């Protein structure tokens, strides 16, 4: 039904309809706010909606403070929370959970606000932050994304809510993984068949009200409604970074490596502390946007195939890191042999034209018009949709980028990782019972 309406209304009007559903049907609503452009415009949309409709309620703001961040981002977060404190219940999280890093082959994660490294903290902990004292049951092996799920359950119980909704500012334009959050979610976990929702617990849902916005829509809204936004984006623009690549995120994840060097110019005081905080930061800043880390066109060394080059790269890694890549590679090989990846008719035709042996499966468990395609790993393939096809070259790129989770290849968590996450969530549920 929404697809028909979408032809007649713009994304702002559609978002107003989604917010109406959310505030009418959920008694506990909070926004996941990072200080970036997407979560910022989403928070402003909610604040504006509450004020314009004279709603007698507050909205929660869940801010995971990763310690290392541009001072401009920290100032923006402080400012918008202070200006709207009459409407906001703020949960500023400063915890030493595991956070992925792609700066080093030796270190796959780091811990913000680690008490054992307090003398290396990039800045002082903000006042009013929620710390390990507020969550003493937090396990040392908890990842930041695990905590997001835990927090939803924790807040739901704390508020004694009937229904809880976490608003997340993701847009499908940003990446394939974000597109997948919307269009490959089973229908049975949607809230009343709204494709912009997904169930994450009993009576707890995520909602993505701006999933269909473009980057230009975000900046149009900020300009038209004169909303506050992170001034860091102005400096990004002046530095010549395209709108699509301007991101505010933990600086050590794979998506941020290419712009890591900007810290040195934009926020030199923070930069001076960063290089001693996480292994490999300076190297990544120097070479993170070059062919040395597969950020530009990567060339196969003479005398190698992509498969043999992959094994050479693996041989240079620490054993634990090497085994992590091999485990994901084996999972991927088995997946493409037995289940197949979903590909469009256009990509399938390109594989046929390239004489790649494939087996097309009629049905898919995903909500998509694409077809599952079974195939063996290839050396390389010269098509624009290169990242969708299983190749040893893709694996080489992951290794060179220190992409321990193989996000570049679109990897989902392994069964072992999903099992660990489920056990963590079950433990949390038992605690609150």
N, C-alpha and C positions, 0 to 999 in steps of 0.2 A: 504494500500500500504506500509506504514511504517513497518508493522509487517513482511512483506516479506524481506524488506531490512535489518531489525534488525537481521535476521539469518546470514547475511553475514558481518556485520560491528559491531565493538565494540561500547560501549556507548560513548566514546570520539568522534569517527567519526560521530556518529548520532547527538551528541550535536553540532558539527561544522555545520552540515546541518541545524539544528534548528536555530542557531545563524545567519546563512546566510539568512534565511527567515525573521527573526526578523529585522535585520539591513537593509535589502533591502526594506521591506514593511512598517516599522514604522519610522516616522520621529522623534518621541520622545520616547526614551528608557531609563528606569532607573532600577536599581537593588535595591531590598529590602535587606539591609545588616545589620546583627545583630552582626557580629564578630565571629560567630560560624563557624564550619568546612564546612557546606553545603553552606551557603551564601558566605563564604570566597572563596571556590573553584569556585563558580559561578561568583563572581566578577573578580577573576583572569582569568577565561576563557574569559570573555568579554574584559578585558584589553588586554590580549594576542591576541584576535581576531582582535581588532581595530589596534593594533600596527603592527601585521603581515600582515594585508591587507591594511595598509596605508590609513585607512579611515579618511577623513577630518571631523571628528565630535567628539563630546563629549558624554559621557554617564552620566546620573544622578545617584547619590547614595543617597538612602533614608535610614537614620539611626535613628531609634527610641531609644533615649538614656533614659534608665529607671532609671538613677541616681545610683541605687544600682547594682554594678557589680564588678567582679574581676578586680583588677588594671591591671592584665595582658591583659585582654580583652580590657580595655580602651586604654592601650598603643598600642596594636595591631591595633585597629581601627584608632588611631591617625597616626600610622606609615604608614599603607597602603594608607590612604587618602593623606598624605603628599608626599609620593614617587610618586604618580600618579596624582598629582594635575593638570598636563597639560591636562589630559583627562577627569577629573571628575568635574561635577557640584554637589556639596555636599549640602544635606539638612539634617542637624543634628537637630532632633526634641527633644526639652526639654519642654514638656507640662504636666500640672497636670491633665491628663485624668484618668479615672478609669482603674485600672489594677487588674485583679482577683488575689486573694490570697487564699491558702489552709492551712494557718498556724493557723487559728483561727475559732471557731464556732461563734464568735461574729462579725467578720469582714470579709466580702466577697470580699472587694476590698480595695486598697490603692491608694494614688496619689503621683507619683514621682514629684519632683520639686514644691511641694505645698508651695506657698508663706507664708501661715499661719504657716507652720512648718519649716521655713527656718533655724531656729537655730538647727534643727535635721537633716538637709541634710547630707548625707554621704560624699559628696564632693562638691567642688565648681562647678558651672555651667561652661562648657567649652566655650572658646571664639568662636564666630561666630555661636553660636547655635540659632535656631529659637524658639522663646518663645511665650507666650500668646500675646505679643505685635504684633507679626506677624500674629496671628490668633485670633483677638479680638472677632470674632463671635462664637468662640468655646463655646458650652454649658457645664455647670457643670456636666451634667449626661452623657457626651460622654465617651464611652469606647475606649480603645486603638485600638481594631479591627474596630470600627466604623471610627476612624480617618484615618486608612489606606485607606478606600474607599473614604473618603472625600479628602484626599491628592491627590489621583489619578485624581479626577475631578479638583481639584485646580491647579495642575501642568499642566494638559491638557489645561486648559483655560489660564494659565499664559504664556505658550509656544505658544499659538494659533496653536496648533498641528492639523494635519489632522488625524493622528492615534497615540495613545499612548499605550505603552506596558510596564507593570511592570514585571520584571523578579523575580521570587520567587524560592529560593533554597530548595524546598521540595522534598523528595524522598519517594516513596511508601513503601519502606522497613521499614521506621521509625514507622509507626502506621497505624491503620485501617482508621482513619479519613483522613490521607493524601492519602491513597489508594483511598478513596472515592472522594477526590478532582479531581482525574483523571478519574476514571472508572465509576462514577455515576453522571457525568455531562450531562445534556440533550444536544443532538447533535445540537440543534438550537442556542446554545450560544457559540459554538466553532468558532475559526477563521479558515475559509476554511477547516473545518473538521479535523484540527490537534488536536489530543486527548490531547496534552500537553498545551492546551490553554483554557481559559474561559472568556467570556465577563462579565465585571463588570460595564459598562456604555456605553453611545453612543460613538462608536469609541475608546473605552478604554478596554484593555484586560490584563489579567494576563497570564503569560507564565511560564511553569515549565520545562526548558530545561534539567535538570538532574534528572527528575522524576524516571528514570529506573536505576540510578546508585546504587551500593551497597556501604556500608561503606568502604570496601576495595578499591573500585574504587577511592574514594575521596583521600585516603592516597597514593594510587599508583600515581595519578596525581600530588599531591604535591611533592612527591619524584622525579618523572621522570622529571618534568619541573622546579624543584627547586623553587616553589612558596612559598611566605611567608604564614605562618599560625599562629594561636593563640597558643603561647607556653604553654598555660594552659593545652592543651591536653597532653603534655609530662608529666606534673605532675599527671594528671588523670591516665595515663598509669602506672606511677611509684607507684601510690596508689592502683593499682590492679583493677581499674574499667574497665570493658569490653568495647571494641570499641563501641558497640551498645548503651551503657548507658552513654557515654561521651557527655554531652550536655551543651551548653552555652545558658541560657535562663534567664528570670526574675526569681530570686531565690525563689520566694514565690508561684509560680504556682505548681500544683500537680505533674507535670513531674519532677520538680527539688527538691522536698522535700527530697527524699532519699539521695541526695548528699549535702544537705544544711549544714550539719555538717563540710564538707570539708573547708568551708570558715574559720572556726576557726583555722585550721592548715595551709592552703595555704595563706590566706590574713587576719591575725589577726587584723590589724588596721581597715580594713573594717568591720570585724565581730563585733568589739567592738561598732561600730556605728549602725550596723544593728539591734541589739537586742532591741534598744530603738526606732526603726523606725516603725516597724510593729508588731502588737499584735501576740503573740504566737510563735515568731521565735525561742527562746531558747528551748521551749518544743518540737517543731517540729524537731530541730536539734538533740535532745537527743533521742526521740522516733519515729522519722519519718521513720526509716527503721525497726521497730519492729512490733510485732503482735498488739501492742496497737493502731496503726494506720492502721492495716490491711495490712501491707507491707509484712509480712510473712504469713504463713498459719493461717487462722483465725478459731477458734473453737467456736462452739455454746455453750453458758453457759447452765448448767444443768437446766432442767425444762422449757426451752424455745423452741419454734419453731422459724425459721428464721423470720417469719412474726411478731410474738409477740416480738421478740428481736428488730426488726426494730422499732416497735412502742414504745418500752422502750427507745431506743436511741433517738427517736424523742422527747419523753417527757422530756428529759434532756436539750433540746436546747432552746435558746431564741425563742419567738413566730415567729418573722420575718423569722428566719432561718428555723424553723420547717415548716412553711407554704410554703417556697420556695421548700423544698424537696417534700412535699405532692403534690404541683402543678405539679412538673415534674413526680412524680409517677403516678398521674392520667392521664397525657398526654400519658405516656408510656403504661399503662394498656389499654387505649382506642385504641392506635395505634395497639398493638398486637391483639386486639379483632376484629378490623374493617378492617385494611389494611394488617397487617402482616409484619414481618421482612424477608429480603431476606437471605436464607440459602442455602448452597451447598447440593448436593445430598447426600454426605457423612454424613453431620450433620443431615439431615432429616432422614436418615436410622438409625442413632444412637438414635434419638428421638423415632422412631418407635420401635426399639429393647428395649428401656427403657419403652415402653408402655405409653408414654406421649400422651394424646389426642391432635391431631393437624389437621388442615385443610390446604391442599396444594392448592394454587391458581396458575393457569396456566400462567397468564401474569403479567408483571411488568412494571412500568413506567421508571425504571432505565435501563441503558445500562449494563446488566449483564446476565450471564447464570444461575444465582441462581434463586430460586423460592420463592415467598412470602409465608410465613407460618403463619397462624393465630393460636393463642394459648393463654391460660390463664397463668398468672404468676405462676411459680413453687416455691416450697420451696428452692430446691437446685438440681443440677444435676451433676453427676460425669462423665464429658466428657472433653477432652482437650479444646473444643471450648466453655467453660463455659461462657466466657464474651459475647458470641453472643446470649445467651438464657436469656429471662426475668425471673429473680429469685429474691426473697426477700433477698437472701444472697448478691447479687450484690448491692442492695440498702444499706444494712448494711455496706458494704465496702466503699461506697461513703460517708456515714455519718461519719464513723470512720476516713476517710482521709480528712475530711473537703472539700470534692469535691462538692462545692456548685452548680456547673454547671452540675454535674454528667457525666463528660467526660469519666470516667471509663466505664460507661454503653453505651458509644457511642451516648449520647443524642445530638440531633441537637437543635438549638434554638427553643423555643416555639413560637406559633403564635403571642403571645403578644410581645415577644422580636423582632420577625421579623417585626411586625407592627411598633414598636418604631424605628427600624433601617431605615425602608423605609421612615418614617416621617422625620427623621434626614437628610437623603439623599435628600429628596424633598426640605427641607428648604435650604440646601446648594446650590442646583441648582437654586432656586429662588434668593438667594443672588447674585450669579454670573451672572444671567441674567441682 
